[in-house]
Amino acid sequence: MLRHEFQPGRLVAGTFLTLAAVIYAGDAGGAWETPWFVVIPVVMGGLCLAGAVGFLTGRIRGRRERARSTA
């Protein structure tokens, strides 16, 4: 039994924020040179994608709950 429901939007957001942290960590460690503005599209794109995934997840779960309550 699951302890909580799976929320894929949070997974997507966490993945992109972790990617941003890896980009900055690589720059700080000297592995590569990253301009400061590169991370902005990564974070904004990840948050937009996470919002879309969360919206779709809510719509799908709402439809399933309505189908269960009518059946």
Secondary structure, DSSP 8 states (H G I E B T S, - for coil): --SS---HHHHHHHHHHHHHHHHHHHHHHTSS---GGGHHHHHHHHHHHHHHHHHHHHHHHHHHHHHHHH-
